[in-house]
Amino acid sequence: MQIKPFLTEQFFALYEFTAPHVLASSDCETTSIAELLELSGGSLEEFGEMRLGYTESQGNPEYRRLVTDMYDNVMADDVVILTSPVEGIYLTMQTLLDASDEVIALSPAYDALHHVADHLCGKMQSWDLVPTEAGWEIDFDRLESLVNSNTRLIIVNFPHNPCGYQPSPGEFEQLVEIARRNDCWLFCDEIYRGLEVEWRHEPTLPSAADVYEKAIVLHGLSKTYGLPGLRAGWLIVRDKTIREQLIGWKHYTTICPAAPTEYLSMQALTVRDQLAERSRKIVRDNLRICAEFMKRHSEFLRWRPPTVGSTALVEIDFAQLNGSQTQVFTNATDYCHDLAKKHGVLLLPAACLGCADRFVRIGLGRASFSIALAAWDATLSSNADVPEPLKSS
Ligand SMILES: Cc1ncc(COP(=O)(O)O)c(C=O)c1O
């Protein structure tokens, strides 16, 4: 049986490497290997001398130890180093689920979080984030109505892509309590952890790995630390039996992490605070620019400003937008394809993530944001020129 298409990847594949104005990415501004090593005090020479043999399936013990510094109750044995963050979703679902299981997944969501589980389990139910005037909310009455004795797994993602939402510590506790009371596994995708944009130093929520023994937590260096090309990620799996089964699945996917990635990831972890603070600053600056833009176009654009993460949803009122444009659009998917093809501006149709087809996702983590936003802006006012993109160094 075929798995559902990964619409986000399919859309990005069409334009990501050719569109000059990428406004849709969820990762933060990246860095070069030389810059990373300079920051961490490593040397290019040492990197050049490393041997390219196989590595340990569970990951280098020192790398796993460095990861435990990010948690309170996690041991190096609990950490499984991945060959990419997204691999962790596949391995977890393969390990936990079969056709007799029910799964509840927060929605909207990054495609893989729904589709792999949906492919494997007997019944997948969406637990929808609720839009409010001020932002987003989770509805615990709804969760209680979905959960039952067949529910094997609850899937969440905080900070949330694409909504830029995170529950309060009290709400997070309530979620863990519901999972515990129903003896469910909780898969918590924390890949945007540390991107609490208004928060300067520490994450505002505990990691699910620290507070619930049946949590499986995903994190990595792609988003908060701006290193998606490293393909560096890890899972925290405190249950030994499940962890061993999961590593068994890993033997059929990637066997072990890439040696150069392990080396550079360890370097990155020693300077993770600096990397994260750089990303938070970029997001905070871009949020201000974006808020002004949204205000100026409030007759046809609406958003709930994100409080965490590097993404936000923008709702387009096409009836209003069409009034000021020569071309008529009725949905965000057609609009985004047209914008990418004609103007080189890349917004993600949020239908890819399970939203109604009037939402687009914007990414706030890139240094080129203001120029890319100006390019979108220029397409909205017929007399402005689309600006030149930033030259990447
Ligand atoms: C919520 C979430 N989880 C996991 C991933 C996977 O990360 P990566 O593409 O670095 O494997 C992404 C990527 O966009 C994501 O948004």
The ligand as an SDF file (V2000), in Angstrom:
LIG
                    3D

 16 16  0  0  0  0  0  0  0  0999 V2000
    8.0300   19.4140   13.0780 C   0  0  0  0  0  0  0  0  0  0  0  0
    9.1540   18.8490   12.2790 C   0  0  0  0  0  0  0  0  0  0  0  0
    9.6770   17.6770   12.6240 N   0  0  0  0  0  0  0  0  0  0  0  0
   10.6820   17.1140   11.9390 C   0  0  0  0  0  0  0  0  0  0  0  0
   11.2160   17.7480   10.8240 C   0  0  0  0  0  0  0  0  0  0  0  0
   12.3180   17.0590   10.0740 C   0  0  0  0  0  0  0  0  0  0  0  0
   13.5330   17.7320   10.1250 O   0  0  0  0  0  0  0  0  0  0  0  0
   14.6420   17.4190    9.0430 P   0  0  0  0  0  0  0  0  0  0  0  0
   14.0830   17.9050    7.7200 O   0  0  0  0  0  0  0  0  0  0  0  0
   15.8390   18.1950    9.4160 O   0  0  0  0  0  0  0  0  0  0  0  0
   14.8670   15.9440    8.9930 O   0  0  0  0  0  0  0  0  0  0  0  0
   10.6860   18.9610   10.4190 C   0  0  0  0  0  0  0  0  0  0  0  0
   11.1990   19.6490    9.2040 C   0  0  0  0  0  0  0  0  0  0  0  0
   10.6240   20.5800    8.6840 O   0  0  0  0  0  0  0  0  0  0  0  0
    9.6300   19.5470   11.1590 C   0  0  0  0  0  0  0  0  0  0  0  0
    9.0850   20.7300   10.8380 O   0  0  0  0  0  0  0  0  0  0  0  0
  1  2  1  0
  2  3  1  0
  2 15  2  0
  3  4  2  0
  4  5  1  0
  5  6  1  0
  5 12  2  0
  6  7  1  0
  7  8  1  0
  8  9  2  0
  8 10  1  0
  8 11  1  0
 12 13  1  0
 12 15  1  0
 13 14  2  0
 15 16  1  0
M  END
$$$$
